[in-house]
Amino acid sequence: MCDANNADGIPEKTETKRGISRRGLFTGVLGAAGFLAVGGASVVNAPGAFAVSRPSIISTSGWGAAAARGSISMSSTPRNIVVHHMASSNSTGTSRSAALAIAKQVQGWHFANGWVDTGQHFSVSRGGYILEGRHRTIEGLNNGSVFPVGAHVGGHNSTSLGIETEGNFMSTQPTTAEWNALVALIAYLCQTYGLGVNSIKGHRDFGSTSCPGDAFYPRLQELRNAVSEVLGGGDVPPPPGDGDDPVTSQPWPMVKNGARGFRVTGLQRLLKHHGQSLGVDGVFGSETLSRVRSFQKAKGLVVDGAVGPKTWKALSVLLKNGARGNAVSSLQGILNSRGQSLAVDGSFGPATLTAVKSFQKARGLAVDGVVGDVTWSHGLRA
């Protein structure tokens, strides 16, 4: 497996760096609808109708995985899709049986490291077979808003989906079948979880490792472009009926007690805008939980303290140039988390207007400088 220290704190197999081979590049050709049958594996059908069909995925039961040796917890919608290579042989077979064998081998390696299960969520074999890695991954995929916490990239396992590609790509490229399967899988993941193609990262983007290989890593932009083509260009449109709101068309994140970061800060400022009294510290603790429940009760929502699509929609405020207050401060903080450098002063002036339009353009949204549900949801999502 690729070299790393994952969340379990156990180093994986170490590679030896070699020079980059300038082999000719190849790209899988996919239809406009994005359907691609790969490897002939049995399909696990997704609910609902989507622009991109789910590729064939061999489940853990399908490849004979051993039971997990501990509990596997679920996390909210991921922010990144992290591509790895297995640092395994480039000469193994390309049959279905070979794909099942590498999946079992990987799980054995990870059990030997003391992990409760396979670390990554998906494996892609040299023959183009896609396999469920960690148990409960297909369960999360069917849900569309959760996924199992993995063990594949230290410090980011609760926010990243992991895909291991079979082979060692320090000087060799994936097979054509492997590349095509990877494109099809990632396109479907982007669509399902509402991720843009810039969420596609290599393992080395998160730490000191050569994974996914010196020859493969430079092709990640090509991979993003290929996925974007399948998705029709730009950010993937969200599927209808997102989250717990059957009429919501924007993929809002789920934020709960214990969460931290810019989403919580944005939440706290929006709660203040709506008359709730609380501090703004970016920590979803007992005070924020109480204020969320109070807000939900006042709005006639389910009083569960969890901030999902219905609660976000009730909190969001239509903002335009000239607006003032805590909702504007919330917006400014969110934009700063996306690379802007605004003064968080609660005043929607020229600088905020420019930042909003820049963000809307980057996300492929209508560039009107008006902040409604769509812009709010894109700011809050991954």
RAPEWO-V866116 format. One record per pair of residues at least 24 apart in sequence whose C-alpha atoms are under 10 Angstrom apart, sorted by the first residue. I is the first residue (numbers start at 1). J is the second residue. Records with the same first field share a line. If there is no record, write none. Layout:
BEGIN
I->J ; J
END
This chain:
BEGIN
1->84 ; 85 ; 86 ; 87 ; 88 ; 106 ; 109 ; 110 ; 152 ; 164 ; 165 ; 166 ; 167 ; 168 ; 211
2->84 ; 85 ; 86 ; 87 ; 88 ; 152 ; 164 ; 168 ; 203 ; 204 ; 209 ; 210 ; 211 ; 212 ; 213
3->84 ; 85 ; 86 ; 87 ; 152 ; 153 ; 203 ; 204 ; 207 ; 208 ; 209 ; 210 ; 211 ; 212
4->152 ; 153 ; 154 ; 203 ; 204 ; 206 ; 207 ; 208 ; 209 ; 210 ; 211
5->151 ; 152 ; 153 ; 154 ; 155 ; 207 ; 208 ; 209
6->119 ; 150 ; 151 ; 152 ; 153 ; 154 ; 155 ; 156 ; 157
7->115 ; 119 ; 149 ; 150 ; 151 ; 152 ; 153 ; 154 ; 155 ; 156 ; 157 ; 158
8->113 ; 114 ; 115 ; 116 ; 119 ; 150 ; 151 ; 152 ; 153 ; 154 ; 155 ; 157
9->113 ; 114 ; 115 ; 151 ; 154 ; 155
10->110 ; 113 ; 114 ; 115 ; 151 ; 154
11->113
12->109 ; 110 ; 113 ; 152
13->86 ; 87 ; 88 ; 109
14->87 ; 209 ; 210 ; 211
15->87 ; 88 ; 168 ; 170 ; 209 ; 210 ; 211 ; 213
16->87 ; 170 ; 210
17->170 ; 171 ; 209 ; 210 ; 211 ; 213 ; 214
18->169 ; 170 ; 171 ; 210 ; 213 ; 214 ; 215
19->170 ; 171 ; 214 ; 215
20->169 ; 170 ; 171 ; 172 ; 213 ; 214 ; 215 ; 216 ; 217 ; 218
21->169 ; 170 ; 171 ; 172 ; 173 ; 214 ; 215 ; 216
22->171 ; 172 ; 173 ; 215
23->171 ; 172 ; 173 ; 215
24->173
25->173 ; 176 ; 219 ; 222
26->173 ; 174 ; 175 ; 176 ; 179 ; 180 ; 222
27->176 ; 177 ; 179 ; 180 ; 183 ; 222 ; 223 ; 226
28->176 ; 177 ; 178 ; 179 ; 180 ; 181 ; 182 ; 183 ; 184 ; 223 ; 226
29->180 ; 183 ; 226 ; 229 ; 230
30->180 ; 183 ; 184 ; 226 ; 227 ; 229 ; 230
31->229 ; 230
32->229 ; 230 ; 231 ; 232
33->230 ; 231 ; 232
34->183 ; 184 ; 187 ; 188 ; 227 ; 229 ; 230 ; 231 ; 232
35->184 ; 187 ; 188 ; 230
36->180 ; 181 ; 183 ; 184 ; 185
37->128 ; 129 ; 180 ; 181 ; 184
38->127 ; 128 ; 129 ; 130 ; 177 ; 178 ; 180 ; 181 ; 182 ; 184 ; 185
39->94 ; 95 ; 96 ; 99 ; 124 ; 125 ; 126 ; 127 ; 128 ; 129 ; 130 ; 177 ; 178 ; 181
40->95 ; 96 ; 127 ; 128 ; 129 ; 130
41->96 ; 128 ; 129 ; 130 ; 131
42->129 ; 130
44->138 ; 142
45->138 ; 142
46->138 ; 141 ; 142 ; 143 ; 144 ; 192
47->141 ; 142 ; 143 ; 144
48->142 ; 239 ; 240 ; 241
49->239 ; 240
50->188 ; 191 ; 192 ; 237 ; 238 ; 239 ; 240
51->188 ; 191 ; 230 ; 231 ; 232 ; 236 ; 237 ; 238 ; 239
52->184 ; 185 ; 187 ; 188 ; 189 ; 190 ; 191 ; 192 ; 230 ; 231 ; 232 ; 236
53->184 ; 185 ; 187 ; 188 ; 191
54->141 ; 184 ; 185 ; 187 ; 188 ; 189 ; 191 ; 192
55->129 ; 130 ; 181 ; 182 ; 183 ; 184 ; 185 ; 186 ; 187 ; 188
56->128 ; 129 ; 130 ; 131 ; 181 ; 184 ; 185
57->122 ; 123 ; 124 ; 129 ; 130 ; 131 ; 132 ; 138 ; 185
58->96 ; 99 ; 100 ; 122 ; 123 ; 129 ; 130 ; 131 ; 132 ; 133 ; 138
59->122 ; 130 ; 131 ; 132 ; 133 ; 134 ; 135 ; 136 ; 137 ; 138
60->100 ; 103 ; 104 ; 131 ; 132 ; 133 ; 134 ; 135 ; 136 ; 137 ; 138
61->132 ; 135
62->100 ; 131 ; 132
63->96 ; 97 ; 99 ; 100 ; 101 ; 102 ; 103 ; 104 ; 131 ; 132 ; 133
64->100 ; 101 ; 103 ; 104
65->100 ; 103 ; 104 ; 105 ; 107 ; 108 ; 117 ; 118 ; 132 ; 133 ; 134 ; 135
66->104 ; 107 ; 108 ; 111 ; 117 ; 118 ; 135
67->116 ; 117 ; 135
68->107 ; 111 ; 115 ; 116 ; 117 ; 118 ; 134 ; 135
69->111 ; 114 ; 115 ; 116 ; 117
70->115 ; 116 ; 117
71->116 ; 117 ; 135
72->116 ; 117 ; 134 ; 135 ; 136 ; 147 ; 148 ; 149 ; 150
73->136 ; 146 ; 147 ; 148 ; 149 ; 150 ; 158
74->136 ; 137 ; 139 ; 140 ; 145 ; 146 ; 147 ; 148 ; 149 ; 150 ; 158
75->140 ; 145 ; 146 ; 147 ; 148 ; 149 ; 150 ; 157 ; 158 ; 159 ; 160 ; 254
76->140 ; 144 ; 145 ; 146 ; 147 ; 148 ; 149 ; 158 ; 159 ; 193 ; 253 ; 254 ; 255 ; 256
77->140 ; 144 ; 145 ; 146 ; 147 ; 158 ; 159 ; 160 ; 161 ; 192 ; 193 ; 194 ; 195 ; 251 ; 252 ; 253 ; 254 ; 255 ; 381 ; 382
78->145 ; 146 ; 147 ; 148 ; 149 ; 156 ; 157 ; 158 ; 159 ; 160 ; 161 ; 189 ; 190 ; 193 ; 194 ; 195 ; 199 ; 253 ; 381 ; 382
79->156 ; 158 ; 159 ; 160 ; 161 ; 190 ; 193 ; 194 ; 195 ; 196 ; 198 ; 199 ; 200 ; 381 ; 382
80->156 ; 157 ; 159 ; 160 ; 161 ; 162 ; 190 ; 193 ; 195 ; 196 ; 197 ; 198 ; 199 ; 200 ; 201 ; 202 ; 382
81->159 ; 160 ; 161 ; 162 ; 163 ; 186 ; 189 ; 190 ; 195 ; 197 ; 198 ; 199 ; 200 ; 201 ; 202 ; 203
82->120 ; 152 ; 153 ; 156 ; 157 ; 160 ; 161 ; 162 ; 163 ; 164 ; 186 ; 199 ; 200 ; 201 ; 202 ; 203 ; 204 ; 205 ; 206 ; 212
83->120 ; 122 ; 123 ; 152 ; 161 ; 162 ; 163 ; 164 ; 165 ; 182 ; 186 ; 200 ; 201 ; 202 ; 203 ; 204 ; 205 ; 211 ; 212 ; 216 ; 217 ; 220
84->120 ; 123 ; 152 ; 153 ; 162 ; 163 ; 164 ; 165 ; 166 ; 167 ; 168 ; 169 ; 201 ; 202 ; 203 ; 204 ; 210 ; 211 ; 212 ; 213 ; 216 ; 217
85->123 ; 124 ; 163 ; 164 ; 165 ; 166 ; 167 ; 168 ; 169 ; 170 ; 174 ; 202 ; 203 ; 210 ; 211 ; 212 ; 213 ; 216 ; 217
86->123 ; 124 ; 125 ; 163 ; 164 ; 165 ; 166 ; 167 ; 168 ; 169 ; 211 ; 212 ; 213
87->164 ; 165 ; 166 ; 167 ; 168 ; 169 ; 170 ; 210 ; 211 ; 212 ; 213
88->165 ; 166 ; 167 ; 168 ; 169
89->126 ; 166 ; 167 ; 168 ; 169
90->126 ; 166 ; 167 ; 168 ; 169 ; 172 ; 173 ; 174 ; 175
91->126 ; 167 ; 168
92->125 ; 126 ; 127 ; 166 ; 167
93->125 ; 126 ; 127
94->125 ; 126 ; 127 ; 128 ; 129 ; 175 ; 177 ; 178
95->125 ; 126 ; 127 ; 128 ; 129
96->125 ; 126 ; 127 ; 128 ; 129 ; 130
97->129
98->125 ; 126 ; 127 ; 129
99->123 ; 124 ; 125 ; 126 ; 127 ; 128 ; 129 ; 130 ; 131 ; 166
100->125 ; 129 ; 130 ; 131
101->125
102->126 ; 131 ; 166
103->130 ; 131 ; 132 ; 133 ; 166
104->133
106->133 ; 164 ; 166
107->133 ; 134
110->151
115->150 ; 151
116->150 ; 151
117->150 ; 151
118->150 ; 151 ; 152
119->149 ; 150 ; 151 ; 152 ; 153 ; 157 ; 162 ; 163 ; 164
120->148 ; 149 ; 150 ; 151 ; 152 ; 153 ; 157 ; 160 ; 161 ; 162 ; 163 ; 164
121->147 ; 148 ; 149 ; 150 ; 151 ; 152 ; 160 ; 161 ; 162 ; 163 ; 164
122->161 ; 162 ; 163 ; 164 ; 165 ; 182 ; 185
123->162 ; 163 ; 164 ; 165 ; 166 ; 182
124->163 ; 164 ; 165 ; 166 ; 167 ; 174 ; 177 ; 178 ; 179 ; 180 ; 181 ; 182 ; 185
125->164 ; 165 ; 166 ; 167 ; 174 ; 175 ; 177 ; 178 ; 179 ; 181 ; 182
126->165 ; 166 ; 167 ; 174 ; 175 ; 176 ; 177 ; 178 ; 179 ; 181
127->166 ; 174 ; 175 ; 176 ; 177 ; 178 ; 179 ; 181
128->165 ; 166 ; 174 ; 175 ; 176 ; 177 ; 178 ; 179 ; 180 ; 181 ; 182
129->177 ; 178 ; 181 ; 182
130->163 ; 164 ; 165 ; 178 ; 181 ; 182 ; 184 ; 185
131->163 ; 164
132->163
133->162 ; 163 ; 164
134->162
137->161
140->193
141->188 ; 189 ; 192 ; 193
142->192
143->192 ; 193 ; 243
144->189 ; 191 ; 192 ; 193 ; 194 ; 239 ; 242 ; 243
145->192 ; 193 ; 194 ; 242 ; 243 ; 244 ; 251 ; 252 ; 253 ; 254
146->193 ; 243 ; 254
147->193
152->203
153->203 ; 204 ; 205 ; 206 ; 207
154->203 ; 206 ; 207
155->206 ; 207
156->206
159->382
160->199 ; 200 ; 201
161->186 ; 189 ; 200
162->201 ; 202 ; 203
163->202 ; 203
164->212
165->212
167->212 ; 213
168->211 ; 212 ; 213 ; 214 ; 215 ; 216
169->210 ; 211 ; 212 ; 213 ; 214 ; 215 ; 216 ; 217
170->210 ; 211 ; 212 ; 213 ; 214 ; 215 ; 216 ; 217
171->213 ; 214 ; 215 ; 216
172->213 ; 214 ; 215 ; 216
173->213 ; 214 ; 215 ; 216 ; 217 ; 219
174->215 ; 216
179->223 ; 226
180->223 ; 226 ; 227
182->223 ; 227
183->223 ; 224 ; 225 ; 226 ; 227 ; 228 ; 229 ; 230
184->226 ; 227 ; 230 ; 231
185->227
186->223 ; 224 ; 226 ; 227 ; 228 ; 230
187->224 ; 226 ; 227 ; 228 ; 229 ; 230 ; 231 ; 236
188->227 ; 230 ; 231 ; 236
189->236
190->227 ; 228 ; 231 ; 235 ; 236 ; 237 ; 238
191->231 ; 235 ; 236 ; 237 ; 238 ; 239
192->236 ; 237 ; 238 ; 239 ; 242 ; 251
193->236 ; 238 ; 239 ; 242 ; 251 ; 381 ; 382
194->235 ; 236 ; 237 ; 238 ; 239 ; 242 ; 250 ; 251 ; 252 ; 253 ; 378 ; 381 ; 382
195->235 ; 236 ; 237 ; 238 ; 251 ; 378 ; 381 ; 382
196->224 ; 227 ; 228 ; 231 ; 233 ; 234 ; 235 ; 236 ; 237 ; 363 ; 382
197->221 ; 223 ; 224 ; 225 ; 226 ; 227 ; 228 ; 231 ; 233 ; 234 ; 235 ; 236
198->224 ; 225 ; 228 ; 234 ; 235
199->224 ; 382
200->224 ; 227
233->364
234->362 ; 363 ; 364 ; 365
235->362 ; 363 ; 364 ; 365
236->363 ; 364
237->364
242->308 ; 309
243->308 ; 309 ; 310
244->308 ; 309 ; 310 ; 311
245->308 ; 309 ; 310 ; 311 ; 313
246->309 ; 310
247->309 ; 310
248->309 ; 310 ; 313 ; 373
249->309 ; 373 ; 374 ; 377
250->309 ; 313 ; 373 ; 374 ; 375 ; 376 ; 377 ; 378 ; 381
251->308 ; 309 ; 374 ; 377 ; 378 ; 380 ; 381 ; 382
252->307 ; 308 ; 309 ; 310 ; 311 ; 312 ; 313 ; 373 ; 374 ; 376 ; 377 ; 378 ; 379 ; 380 ; 381 ; 382
253->307 ; 308 ; 309 ; 312 ; 377 ; 378 ; 380 ; 381 ; 382
254->306 ; 307 ; 308 ; 309 ; 311 ; 312 ; 380 ; 381
255->284 ; 305 ; 306 ; 307 ; 308 ; 309 ; 312
256->284 ; 285 ; 288 ; 289 ; 292 ; 304 ; 305 ; 306 ; 307 ; 308
257->283 ; 284 ; 285 ; 286 ; 287 ; 288 ; 289 ; 290 ; 292 ; 305 ; 306 ; 307
258->283 ; 284 ; 285 ; 286 ; 288 ; 289
259->283 ; 284 ; 285
260->284 ; 285
261->337
262->330 ; 333 ; 334 ; 335 ; 336 ; 337 ; 338 ; 380
263->330 ; 333 ; 334 ; 337 ; 379 ; 380 ; 381
264->288 ; 307 ; 330 ; 334 ; 380
265->329 ; 330 ; 333 ; 334
266->326 ; 327 ; 328 ; 329 ; 330 ; 331 ; 332 ; 333 ; 334 ; 380
267->292 ; 307 ; 312 ; 315 ; 316 ; 327 ; 330 ; 331 ; 334 ; 380
268->292 ; 326 ; 327 ; 330
269->315 ; 325 ; 326 ; 327 ; 328 ; 329 ; 330 ; 331 ; 333
270->312 ; 314 ; 315 ; 316 ; 317 ; 325 ; 326 ; 327 ; 328 ; 329 ; 330 ; 331
271->295 ; 315 ; 316 ; 326 ; 327 ; 330
272->325 ; 326 ; 327 ; 330
273->315 ; 316 ; 317 ; 325 ; 326 ; 327 ; 328 ; 329 ; 330
274->314 ; 315 ; 316 ; 317 ; 326 ; 327
275->326
309->377
312->373 ; 376 ; 377 ; 380
313->372 ; 373 ; 374 ; 376 ; 377
314->373
315->373
316->371 ; 372 ; 373 ; 375 ; 376 ; 377
317->371 ; 372 ; 373 ; 376
318->370 ; 371 ; 372 ; 373 ; 375 ; 376
319->348 ; 369 ; 370 ; 371 ; 372 ; 376
320->348 ; 349 ; 352 ; 353 ; 356 ; 368 ; 369 ; 370 ; 371 ; 372
321->347 ; 348 ; 349 ; 350 ; 351 ; 352 ; 353 ; 354 ; 356 ; 369 ; 370 ; 371
322->347 ; 348 ; 349 ; 350 ; 352 ; 353
323->347 ; 348 ; 349
324->348 ; 349
328->352 ; 371
330->376
331->356 ; 371 ; 375 ; 376 ; 379 ; 380
332->356
334->376 ; 379 ; 380
335->359 ; 376 ; 379 ; 380
337->379 ; 380
338->379 ; 380 ; 382
END
